[in-house]
Amino acid sequence: MGKHLIVFFLFLITSIAHASVDGSISGTVEDDKGISRSGVQIKVISSSGQTIKQTTSSATGTFEFFPVDFGDYTLRAEAPDFQSWEQSVHVAAGVNSSVQVKLAAGTFSKEMVLHVSAKKRVQDPAPTSSVEITKEKIAQLPQGEAISLPKLITTTTPGVVQGPFGQMFIRGNHANIQYQIDGVQLPDSSSGTFGEAFSPRNIDHMELITGGIPAEYGQRLAAVMNIITKTGPQTSGGSAEINYGSYNTFSPQATYGGSNESGNLHYFFSGKYGRTDRGLDTPQPASNTDLNSITKGGSDAVHDSSNSNNEFAKVDWVLDNENKFTFVGFHAYSFYQIPNYPSSFGPTSPFFTQTDIFGNDPYNWVPSTTNDTQSERNAYLQAVWKHTFSDRSFLQVAPYWKFSSVTVTNDRLNDLQGTSSPTSFAEDRQANNFGLKTDYTLRLNEKHLIKTGFQVQASTASGPVSIETPTPPVFTDNSTDTGYLEGVYIQDDFTIIKSVILNAGLRFDATQFHFSDLNTSDSALQPRIGLTFLPTETTKLHIFYGRLFQPAPIENLRLAFSNVPGAGTPGPYDIKAEKDNYFEVGVAQAVPGDQVVTVNAYYKDATNMLDDVQLLNTSIASPYNFATGYAYGVEASVTGQITEDLTDYINYSWEIAKGKGISGGIFAFAPGQQPSNDYQFLDHVQIHTVNAGLTYNWRSFWFTGQGLFGSGLRTDPNNASSLPSHLTFDLSVGYNFKKLGPSWWNDLKLSLDVLNITDNAYPITIANGFNGSHYSAGRTFYLHLIKEL
């Protein structure tokens, strides 16, 4: 115990907490007469064939594996004179998983039974609302592993709405999603990025936690996306893929992985190149003369090409049963042309001279030949050391670094021909983030699982931002912003009785931002408590209360926003962290037919609620604070396996989110354009959202259909109006040639996707955000050819 206290003390000085990605497996081994058997070899094998843990049963026949990342595994037991036995086991984060297996007799006529005594139930006992997505599910969705991460989440998860250039709005929050890569939090990118920092191609399985977030998670708390990345298989191999589709979309990609002879070192690599003539959602409506046409998008994509590449690498080294090292690195680069209006949209068109049907001011016109572009880069490295002290405690240490940059190249000659306050904007901004994460977990006894840790991160953002107007001079802000984040927490999963589990925790977060002309700091103490009641193995009820702290992004673009045409006198930097009281109740019930029905209700009372506003016609946004705000809603879902070959899901969400008054960031608004002092809808609220999917496997074919309904985001000067509702359908049909026998067709997969089958180019946003308005793509086709190597 003294050793554990020393380790705990060191962590209180130098560590930070990681995401909860670990569960455990334990049990006992007995023969057919009920006598405990020692020396039985037991292994935990990942889906890639990697032996991640192995042990032998003790003198009393017991064994335990701790920690084990959440996910699906094979448990294998082997002993002399007995046939080996295997069975699948699912491990949930924070849960001790159980199976019932038997080893058939080999040479001798007797049987050995492996009893696993643990707490696994049909329902996960965590007091959270979450969705789990596996690589198998991703592969059979429309677009497969070529799908974007926002598209993957918004089409499969309740309560998630996709914005016009990759944002995800969850439960009334504007972004503020926390990404965890193998248990390490991914830092923020530079503001205004379009591209993705991480690709679904590299996901083995993931869990999206949308409510009931315990104390171990801090900072970005709209949702927590726990991603476990792919690792190399036991036998070397990979895949090569070519994708081609509408808008001249072309994307080759490849993966490869394997292990060394002894199987203790595994590696996985992936790479992708992509190009398309429609990189961003376009701003033009169906007509340039009829203002009623703004509720439907045009079919063109003008000056909208994009190209990108990304690379990913992971190495797992299991030194011994107590020590595992994981190294992860990825790089992503994207280039975008900023989309324009077609040449038929002239400066005198009603679209640019009159208020629209929602009362929004006229849009800004620039020539169709305008050549504004944006390029982005993200690079990331992390190293994780996981050390098991015993079957009851382990340590994880993870240093990391992330670099991101955004470069906007302007076309000043054409930009300054704009009809409404013409400006030309340029940027070359970079952000560096350095951090260290450490976590210590102790299973004190069968009733208490204790976690504690610290969070430390240092970040800098630098590089020029310039704004030119027809009247000199050019404004340039080349200041450097520096920020520090610290957090500490302790929590306990307390099993009061078998069916009642209490998660109680306390977290403290602090921030210090240093800008060229001022310093600012903030902090909050955050108690969080969740209670789960499992009256049966198929029923779960949970209730949660938490105090949440969400700091603003590090970048301070106050001077840039204060120097645009029509801006008022620059005010002080007064943006504050959002502080919430968060409540949630939920029930999950397994029903006949292998379906799970879930209903969750939530309420958030916010002080200094964060939102953001765009800088002119650019992608750059600045946060601001509503003085008070609230969000509430209900989510319902049904998901499961109808038959062995048929899986389904359907999700519905209803949400309301409003803010009142301005308590920070007033510099981001021109005089007379500040939000009113009455409660108003947030611009990223969609009151009703439904998504559903059905996948059918028949012999070597698979068919997946998806539907998405949205009641529309908000528009008009006070966000009082809702855009027209939209309904879209996607379809994927694929064939696996693997079963045809030995030939060059072997291990070949072919699939065809049709997205937005009804060709509904609905408006995503109107007069809101970068480039004014955005419309979804109409009907598109994509063909995928995959060859396993």
NORKA-V461652 format. One record per pair of residues at least 24 apart in sequence whose ideal C-beta (glycine too) atoms are under 7 Angstrom apart, sorted by the first residue. I is the first residue (numbers start at 1). J is the second residue. D is the distance in whole Angstrom. If there is no record, write none. Layout:
# NORKA-V461652
I & J & D
I & J & D
This chain:
# NORKA-V461652
4 & 393 & 6
4 & 442 & 6
7 & 395 & 6
7 & 440 & 6
8 & 440 & 6
8 & 452 & 7
11 & 438 & 5
11 & 440 & 5
11 & 452 & 7
11 & 453 & 6
11 & 454 & 6
12 & 454 & 7
14 & 436 & 7
14 & 438 & 7
15 & 438 & 3
15 & 439 & 7
15 & 453 & 5
15 & 454 & 4
16 & 435 & 7
16 & 436 & 6
16 & 437 & 4
16 & 438 & 6
16 & 453 & 6
16 & 454 & 5
16 & 455 & 3
16 & 456 & 5
16 & 487 & 7
17 & 216 & 5
17 & 437 & 7
17 & 439 & 5
17 & 453 & 3
17 & 454 & 7
17 & 455 & 6
17 & 489 & 6
18 & 183 & 4
18 & 184 & 6
18 & 396 & 6
18 & 398 & 6
18 & 437 & 5
18 & 439 & 5
19 & 180 & 4
19 & 183 & 5
19 & 185 & 7
19 & 217 & 7
19 & 224 & 7
19 & 226 & 5
20 & 93 & 5
20 & 94 & 6
20 & 216 & 6
21 & 69 & 5
21 & 70 & 6
21 & 93 & 6
21 & 183 & 5
21 & 226 & 6
21 & 228 & 6
22 & 67 & 4
22 & 68 & 6
22 & 69 & 6
22 & 93 & 6
22 & 441 & 7
23 & 68 & 6
23 & 70 & 5
23 & 91 & 4
23 & 92 & 5
23 & 93 & 6
23 & 94 & 6
23 & 95 & 5
23 & 96 & 7
23 & 97 & 6
24 & 64 & 6
24 & 65 & 6
24 & 66 & 4
24 & 67 & 6
24 & 68 & 6
24 & 96 & 5
25 & 65 & 5
25 & 68 & 6
25 & 75 & 7
25 & 89 & 6
25 & 91 & 7
25 & 97 & 5
25 & 116 & 7
25 & 118 & 7
26 & 63 & 7
26 & 64 & 4
26 & 96 & 6
26 & 116 & 7
26 & 117 & 7
26 & 118 & 5
27 & 63 & 6
27 & 114 & 6
27 & 115 & 6
27 & 116 & 3
27 & 117 & 6
27 & 118 & 7
28 & 61 & 5
28 & 62 & 5
28 & 115 & 5
28 & 117 & 6
29 & 57 & 4
29 & 61 & 4
29 & 112 & 7
29 & 114 & 5
30 & 61 & 6
30 & 113 & 5
30 & 115 & 6
31 & 110 & 6
31 & 112 & 5
32 & 110 & 5
32 & 111 & 4
32 & 112 & 7
32 & 113 & 7
36 & 60 & 5
36 & 61 & 3
37 & 61 & 5
37 & 112 & 6
40 & 77 & 6
40 & 79 & 4
41 & 78 & 5
41 & 79 & 7
42 & 77 & 5
43 & 76 & 5
44 & 68 & 6
44 & 73 & 5
44 & 75 & 6
45 & 73 & 6
45 & 74 & 4
45 & 76 & 6
46 & 73 & 6
46 & 231 & 7
47 & 72 & 6
47 & 204 & 7
48 & 231 & 5
48 & 232 & 6
48 & 233 & 4
48 & 234 & 7
49 & 233 & 5
49 & 234 & 3
49 & 235 & 7
50 & 231 & 6
50 & 234 & 6
50 & 259 & 7
50 & 266 & 5
51 & 263 & 6
52 & 318 & 7
53 & 321 & 7
54 & 321 & 7
55 & 321 & 7
64 & 391 & 4
66 & 391 & 5
66 & 394 & 7
66 & 443 & 7
67 & 394 & 5
67 & 441 & 7
69 & 228 & 6
70 & 207 & 7
71 & 204 & 7
71 & 205 & 5
71 & 228 & 6
75 & 99 & 6
75 & 101 & 7
77 & 101 & 6
77 & 103 & 6
77 & 114 & 5
79 & 103 & 7
79 & 112 & 6
81 & 106 & 5
81 & 107 & 5
81 & 108 & 5
82 & 106 & 5
82 & 112 & 5
92 & 124 & 5
93 & 126 & 7
93 & 207 & 7
94 & 126 & 6
94 & 449 & 7
94 & 493 & 6
95 & 119 & 6
95 & 120 & 6
95 & 124 & 6
95 & 125 & 6
96 & 120 & 7
121 & 534 & 6
121 & 537 & 5
122 & 537 & 5
122 & 538 & 5
122 & 590 & 5
123 & 534 & 6
123 & 538 & 7
123 & 539 & 7
123 & 540 & 4
123 & 588 & 6
125 & 501 & 5
125 & 532 & 5
125 & 534 & 6
126 & 532 & 7
127 & 212 & 5
127 & 503 & 5
127 & 530 & 3
127 & 531 & 6
127 & 532 & 5
127 & 542 & 4
127 & 544 & 5
128 & 209 & 5
128 & 211 & 6
128 & 212 & 4
128 & 213 & 7
129 & 210 & 5
129 & 211 & 4
129 & 212 & 6
129 & 584 & 7
129 & 586 & 6
129 & 600 & 4
130 & 207 & 5
130 & 208 & 6
130 & 209 & 4
130 & 210 & 7
131 & 156 & 7
131 & 157 & 5
131 & 208 & 5
132 & 205 & 7
132 & 207 & 5
133 & 205 & 7
133 & 206 & 5
134 & 205 & 5
135 & 203 & 6
135 & 204 & 5
135 & 205 & 6
135 & 230 & 7
138 & 200 & 5
138 & 203 & 7
140 & 695 & 5
140 & 702 & 5
140 & 704 & 5
141 & 704 & 6
141 & 732 & 7
142 & 704 & 6
142 & 706 & 6
142 & 730 & 4
142 & 731 & 7
142 & 732 & 4
142 & 753 & 4
142 & 755 & 6
143 & 753 & 6
143 & 782 & 6
144 & 751 & 7
144 & 784 & 6
145 & 200 & 6
145 & 201 & 4
146 & 243 & 5
146 & 251 & 6
146 & 784 & 7
147 & 200 & 6
148 & 196 & 6
149 & 196 & 5
149 & 198 & 6
149 & 200 & 6
152 & 200 & 5
153 & 208 & 6
155 & 691 & 5
155 & 706 & 6
155 & 708 & 6
156 & 649 & 7
156 & 691 & 7
156 & 693 & 7
157 & 208 & 6
157 & 651 & 7
158 & 635 & 4
158 & 637 & 5
158 & 651 & 4
158 & 652 & 7
158 & 653 & 5
159 & 210 & 6
159 & 633 & 7
159 & 635 & 5
159 & 653 & 4
159 & 655 & 7
161 & 684 & 7
161 & 686 & 5
161 & 689 & 6
161 & 710 & 7
163 & 684 & 7
164 & 281 & 5
164 & 764 & 5
164 & 765 & 5
164 & 769 & 6
164 & 774 & 3
165 & 194 & 5
165 & 280 & 6
165 & 281 & 7
165 & 619 & 7
165 & 770 & 7
166 & 194 & 6
166 & 196 & 7
169 & 684 & 4
170 & 210 & 6
170 & 222 & 5
170 & 223 & 5
171 & 210 & 6
171 & 222 & 7
171 & 602 & 6
171 & 631 & 6
171 & 633 & 6
171 & 655 & 6
172 & 631 & 3
172 & 655 & 6
172 & 657 & 3
172 & 682 & 6
172 & 685 & 6
173 & 222 & 3
174 & 610 & 7
174 & 611 & 5
174 & 612 & 6
174 & 682 & 7
174 & 684 & 5
175 & 222 & 7
176 & 220 & 5
176 & 221 & 7
176 & 222 & 4
176 & 550 & 6
176 & 610 & 7
177 & 220 & 6
177 & 222 & 5
177 & 223 & 5
177 & 225 & 6
178 & 217 & 6
178 & 219 & 6
178 & 220 & 4
178 & 221 & 7
178 & 224 & 5
178 & 225 & 7
179 & 225 & 5
179 & 227 & 7
180 & 224 & 6
180 & 225 & 6
180 & 226 & 5
180 & 227 & 6
181 & 227 & 6
181 & 229 & 7
181 & 328 & 6
181 & 382 & 7
182 & 228 & 6
182 & 229 & 6
182 & 326 & 6
182 & 328 & 6
182 & 384 & 6
183 & 384 & 7
183 & 396 & 7
184 & 382 & 5
184 & 384 & 7
184 & 398 & 5
184 & 400 & 6
184 & 437 & 6
186 & 402 & 7
187 & 402 & 5
187 & 433 & 4
187 & 435 & 7
187 & 457 & 7
187 & 459 & 7
188 & 553 & 6
189 & 378 & 6
189 & 404 & 4
189 & 431 & 7
190 & 404 & 5
190 & 405 & 6
190 & 406 & 4
190 & 429 & 5
190 & 430 & 7
190 & 431 & 5
190 & 461 & 7
191 & 553 & 6
191 & 555 & 5
191 & 620 & 6
191 & 621 & 6
192 & 406 & 6
192 & 618 & 7
192 & 619 & 4
192 & 620 & 4
192 & 621 & 6
193 & 376 & 5
193 & 406 & 6
194 & 280 & 6
194 & 334 & 7
194 & 336 & 6
194 & 374 & 7
194 & 376 & 7
194 & 619 & 7
195 & 308 & 6
195 & 332 & 6
195 & 334 & 4
195 & 376 & 5
196 & 332 & 7
197 & 332 & 6
197 & 378 & 4
198 & 330 & 7
199 & 272 & 7
199 & 310 & 6
201 & 253 & 7
201 & 270 & 6
201 & 272 & 7
202 & 229 & 5
202 & 230 & 6
202 & 270 & 6
202 & 312 & 5
203 & 227 & 6
203 & 229 & 7
204 & 228 & 5
204 & 229 & 6
204 & 230 & 5
211 & 544 & 7
211 & 584 & 5
211 & 600 & 6
211 & 602 & 5
212 & 530 & 5
212 & 542 & 6
212 & 544 & 4
212 & 584 & 5
213 & 546 & 6
214 & 491 & 6
214 & 503 & 5
214 & 505 & 6
214 & 528 & 6
214 & 530 & 7
215 & 489 & 4
215 & 491 & 4
215 & 505 & 3
215 & 506 & 6
215 & 507 & 4
215 & 526 & 7
215 & 528 & 5
216 & 451 & 6
216 & 489 & 6
216 & 491 & 6
216 & 505 & 7
218 & 455 & 6
218 & 487 & 4
218 & 507 & 6
218 & 509 & 5
219 & 485 & 7
219 & 509 & 7
219 & 550 & 7
219 & 551 & 6
220 & 550 & 7
221 & 548 & 5
221 & 550 & 6
229 & 314 & 6
229 & 328 & 6
230 & 268 & 5
231 & 266 & 5
231 & 268 & 5
231 & 314 & 6
231 & 316 & 5
232 & 257 & 3
232 & 258 & 5
232 & 259 & 5
232 & 266 & 4
232 & 267 & 5
232 & 268 & 5
233 & 257 & 6
233 & 258 & 6
234 & 259 & 6
234 & 263 & 6
237 & 788 & 7
237 & 789 & 6
238 & 789 & 5
239 & 786 & 6
239 & 787 & 7
239 & 788 & 5
239 & 789 & 6
240 & 787 & 5
240 & 789 & 6
241 & 784 & 7
241 & 785 & 7
241 & 786 & 5
242 & 785 & 5
243 & 782 & 6
243 & 784 & 5
244 & 783 & 5
245 & 780 & 6
245 & 781 & 5
245 & 782 & 3
245 & 783 & 6
246 & 780 & 4
246 & 781 & 5
247 & 276 & 5
247 & 277 & 4
247 & 278 & 4
247 & 301 & 6
248 & 276 & 7
248 & 277 & 5
249 & 276 & 4
249 & 782 & 7
250 & 275 & 6
256 & 789 & 7
264 & 317 & 7
264 & 318 & 5
265 & 317 & 5
266 & 316 & 4
267 & 315 & 5
268 & 314 & 5
269 & 312 & 7
269 & 313 & 5
270 & 312 & 5
271 & 311 & 5
272 & 309 & 6
272 & 310 & 5
273 & 309 & 5
274 & 307 & 7
274 & 308 & 5
275 & 306 & 7
275 & 307 & 4
276 & 305 & 7
276 & 306 & 6
277 & 301 & 6
277 & 304 & 6
277 & 305 & 5
278 & 304 & 5
278 & 777 & 6
279 & 304 & 6
279 & 305 & 6
279 & 306 & 2
279 & 336 & 5
279 & 337 & 7
280 & 304 & 6
280 & 336 & 6
280 & 339 & 6
281 & 764 & 6
281 & 774 & 4
281 & 775 & 6
281 & 776 & 6
282 & 339 & 5
282 & 775 & 6
283 & 339 & 6
283 & 341 & 7
283 & 771 & 5
283 & 772 & 5
283 & 773 & 5
283 & 774 & 6
284 & 341 & 5
284 & 342 & 6
284 & 345 & 6
288 & 344 & 6
288 & 345 & 4
288 & 349 & 4
288 & 351 & 5
289 & 349 & 6
289 & 350 & 6
291 & 350 & 6
291 & 351 & 7
291 & 354 & 7
291 & 356 & 5
291 & 357 & 6
292 & 357 & 6
294 & 356 & 6
294 & 357 & 7
294 & 763 & 7
294 & 766 & 6
295 & 724 & 5
295 & 763 & 6
296 & 761 & 6
297 & 761 & 4
297 & 763 & 7
297 & 775 & 3
297 & 776 & 7
299 & 778 & 6
300 & 342 & 5
301 & 339 & 7
302 & 339 & 6
302 & 340 & 5
302 & 341 & 7
302 & 342 & 5
302 & 368 & 6
303 & 337 & 5
303 & 338 & 7
303 & 339 & 6
303 & 340 & 4
304 & 337 & 6
304 & 339 & 4
305 & 337 & 5
306 & 334 & 7
306 & 335 & 6
306 & 336 & 5
306 & 337 & 7
307 & 335 & 5
308 & 333 & 6
308 & 334 & 4
308 & 335 & 7
309 & 333 & 6
322 & 387 & 6
322 & 388 & 5
323 & 387 & 5
324 & 386 & 5
325 & 385 & 6
326 & 384 & 4
327 & 383 & 5
328 & 382 & 5
329 & 380 & 6
329 & 381 & 5
330 & 380 & 5
331 & 379 & 5
332 & 378 & 5
333 & 377 & 5
334 & 375 & 7
334 & 376 & 5
335 & 373 & 7
335 & 375 & 5
336 & 373 & 7
336 & 374 & 5
337 & 373 & 6
338 & 372 & 4
338 & 373 & 6
338 & 374 & 6
339 & 771 & 7
340 & 366 & 7
340 & 368 & 5
340 & 370 & 6
341 & 365 & 7
341 & 368 & 6
342 & 368 & 6
343 & 368 & 4
347 & 419 & 5
352 & 419 & 5
356 & 767 & 7
358 & 715 & 5
358 & 716 & 4
358 & 721 & 5
358 & 766 & 6
359 & 716 & 5
359 & 717 & 6
360 & 715 & 7
360 & 716 & 6
360 & 717 & 7
360 & 766 & 7
360 & 767 & 3
362 & 420 & 6
363 & 772 & 5
364 & 418 & 5
364 & 419 & 6
364 & 420 & 4
364 & 617 & 6
364 & 772 & 7
365 & 418 & 6
365 & 419 & 4
366 & 414 & 6
366 & 415 & 6
366 & 417 & 6
366 & 418 & 5
367 & 414 & 5
367 & 417 & 6
369 & 414 & 6
370 & 411 & 5
370 & 414 & 4
370 & 415 & 6
371 & 411 & 4
372 & 409 & 7
372 & 410 & 6
372 & 411 & 5
372 & 415 & 7
373 & 409 & 5
374 & 406 & 7
374 & 407 & 7
374 & 408 & 5
374 & 619 & 7
375 & 407 & 5
376 & 405 & 7
376 & 406 & 5
377 & 404 & 7
377 & 405 & 5
378 & 404 & 5
379 & 403 & 5
392 & 442 & 7
392 & 443 & 4
393 & 441 & 6
393 & 442 & 5
393 & 443 & 7
394 & 441 & 6
395 & 440 & 5
396 & 438 & 7
396 & 439 & 5
397 & 438 & 5
398 & 437 & 4
399 & 436 & 5
400 & 435 & 5
401 & 433 & 7
401 & 434 & 5
402 & 433 & 5
403 & 430 & 7
403 & 432 & 6
404 & 431 & 5
405 & 429 & 7
405 & 430 & 4
408 & 618 & 7
412 & 468 & 6
416 & 470 & 5
421 & 565 & 4
421 & 566 & 6
422 & 470 & 6
423 & 467 & 6
423 & 468 & 7
423 & 469 & 5
423 & 564 & 7
423 & 565 & 6
423 & 616 & 5
424 & 468 & 4
425 & 467 & 6
425 & 616 & 6
425 & 618 & 5
426 & 466 & 5
427 & 465 & 5
427 & 620 & 7
428 & 463 & 5
428 & 464 & 6
429 & 461 & 7
429 & 463 & 4
429 & 465 & 7
430 & 462 & 6
430 & 463 & 5
431 & 459 & 6
431 & 460 & 7
431 & 461 & 4
432 & 459 & 7
432 & 460 & 5
433 & 457 & 6
433 & 459 & 5
434 & 458 & 5
447 & 494 & 6
447 & 495 & 5
448 & 492 & 6
448 & 494 & 6
449 & 493 & 4
450 & 492 & 5
451 & 491 & 5
452 & 489 & 7
452 & 490 & 4
453 & 489 & 6
454 & 487 & 7
454 & 488 & 5
455 & 485 & 7
455 & 486 & 6
455 & 487 & 3
456 & 486 & 6
457 & 485 & 4
458 & 484 & 6
459 & 483 & 5
459 & 554 & 5
461 & 554 & 6
461 & 555 & 5
465 & 557 & 7
465 & 560 & 5
467 & 560 & 6
467 & 563 & 6
467 & 564 & 6
469 & 565 & 6
475 & 563 & 4
477 & 559 & 5
477 & 560 & 5
479 & 515 & 7
479 & 516 & 4
481 & 513 & 7
481 & 515 & 6
481 & 554 & 6
481 & 555 & 6
481 & 556 & 5
482 & 514 & 4
483 & 511 & 7
483 & 512 & 7
483 & 513 & 5
483 & 554 & 4
484 & 511 & 7
484 & 512 & 5
485 & 511 & 6
486 & 510 & 5
499 & 533 & 6
499 & 534 & 5
499 & 535 & 6
500 & 533 & 6
501 & 532 & 5
502 & 531 & 5
503 & 529 & 7
503 & 530 & 4
504 & 529 & 5
509 & 549 & 5
511 & 551 & 5
511 & 577 & 7
513 & 554 & 6
515 & 556 & 5
515 & 573 & 6
518 & 573 & 6
520 & 573 & 6
522 & 551 & 7
522 & 576 & 6
522 & 577 & 5
524 & 549 & 4
524 & 579 & 6
538 & 589 & 6
538 & 590 & 4
539 & 589 & 5
540 & 587 & 7
540 & 588 & 4
541 & 587 & 5
542 & 586 & 5
543 & 585 & 5
544 & 583 & 7
544 & 584 & 4
545 & 583 & 6
546 & 582 & 5
547 & 581 & 6
548 & 580 & 4
548 & 582 & 5
549 & 577 & 6
549 & 579 & 6
550 & 577 & 6
550 & 578 & 4
550 & 610 & 6
551 & 577 & 4
552 & 577 & 6
552 & 610 & 6
552 & 623 & 5
553 & 623 & 6
557 & 615 & 7
557 & 620 & 7
557 & 622 & 5
558 & 667 & 5
560 & 615 & 6
561 & 615 & 6
561 & 622 & 5
561 & 667 & 6
561 & 668 & 5
562 & 667 & 5
564 & 615 & 7
564 & 616 & 6
566 & 670 & 5
567 & 670 & 6
568 & 670 & 7
568 & 671 & 5
570 & 667 & 6
571 & 666 & 6
571 & 667 & 5
574 & 664 & 5
574 & 665 & 7
575 & 623 & 5
575 & 624 & 7
575 & 625 & 6
575 & 664 & 4
575 & 665 & 5
576 & 608 & 4
576 & 625 & 5
576 & 663 & 7
576 & 664 & 5
577 & 608 & 7
578 & 606 & 6
578 & 608 & 5
578 & 609 & 6
578 & 610 & 5
579 & 607 & 5
579 & 608 & 6
580 & 604 & 5
580 & 605 & 7
580 & 606 & 5
581 & 605 & 5
593 & 640 & 7
593 & 642 & 6
594 & 640 & 5
594 & 641 & 4
595 & 638 & 6
595 & 639 & 7
595 & 640 & 4
596 & 639 & 6
596 & 640 & 6
597 & 638 & 5
598 & 636 & 7
598 & 637 & 5
599 & 636 & 5
600 & 635 & 5
601 & 634 & 5
602 & 632 & 6
602 & 633 & 6
603 & 632 & 4
604 & 630 & 6
604 & 631 & 4
605 & 630 & 6
606 & 630 & 6
608 & 663 & 5
608 & 664 & 6
609 & 659 & 5
611 & 659 & 7
611 & 682 & 6
613 & 668 & 5
613 & 669 & 7
614 & 769 & 5
614 & 770 & 5
617 & 771 & 6
617 & 772 & 7
618 & 770 & 6
619 & 770 & 4
622 & 665 & 6
622 & 668 & 4
623 & 665 & 6
624 & 662 & 6
624 & 664 & 6
624 & 665 & 3
624 & 668 & 5
625 & 662 & 7
625 & 663 & 5
625 & 664 & 4
625 & 665 & 6
626 & 659 & 3
626 & 660 & 6
626 & 661 & 6
626 & 662 & 7
627 & 660 & 6
627 & 661 & 4
627 & 662 & 7
627 & 663 & 4
628 & 660 & 5
628 & 661 & 7
629 & 658 & 6
629 & 659 & 4
629 & 660 & 7
630 & 658 & 6
631 & 655 & 7
631 & 656 & 7
631 & 657 & 4
632 & 656 & 6
645 & 696 & 6
645 & 697 & 4
645 & 698 & 6
646 & 696 & 5
647 & 695 & 5
648 & 693 & 7
648 & 694 & 5
649 & 692 & 7
649 & 693 & 5
650 & 692 & 4
651 & 690 & 7
651 & 691 & 5
652 & 690 & 5
653 & 689 & 5
654 & 687 & 6
654 & 688 & 6
655 & 685 & 6
655 & 687 & 6
656 & 685 & 7
656 & 687 & 7
657 & 682 & 5
657 & 685 & 5
658 & 682 & 7
676 & 718 & 6
680 & 718 & 5
680 & 719 & 5
680 & 720 & 7
681 & 714 & 5
681 & 719 & 4
681 & 720 & 7
682 & 719 & 7
683 & 713 & 7
683 & 714 & 5
683 & 719 & 5
683 & 768 & 5
684 & 713 & 6
685 & 713 & 7
685 & 714 & 6
686 & 710 & 5
686 & 711 & 6
686 & 712 & 6
686 & 713 & 5
687 & 711 & 5
687 & 722 & 7
700 & 735 & 6
700 & 736 & 5
700 & 739 & 5
701 & 734 & 7
701 & 735 & 5
702 & 734 & 5
703 & 733 & 6
704 & 732 & 4
705 & 729 & 7
705 & 731 & 5
706 & 730 & 4
713 & 764 & 7
713 & 765 & 6
715 & 766 & 4
715 & 767 & 6
715 & 768 & 6
723 & 763 & 5
723 & 766 & 6
724 & 762 & 7
726 & 760 & 6
726 & 762 & 4
727 & 760 & 7
728 & 756 & 5
728 & 758 & 7
728 & 760 & 6
729 & 757 & 5
729 & 758 & 6
730 & 754 & 7
730 & 755 & 5
730 & 756 & 7
731 & 757 & 6
747 & 787 & 6
747 & 788 & 4
748 & 787 & 5
749 & 786 & 4
750 & 785 & 6
751 & 784 & 5
752 & 783 & 6
753 & 781 & 7
753 & 782 & 4
754 & 779 & 7
754 & 781 & 6
755 & 780 & 5
756 & 780 & 6
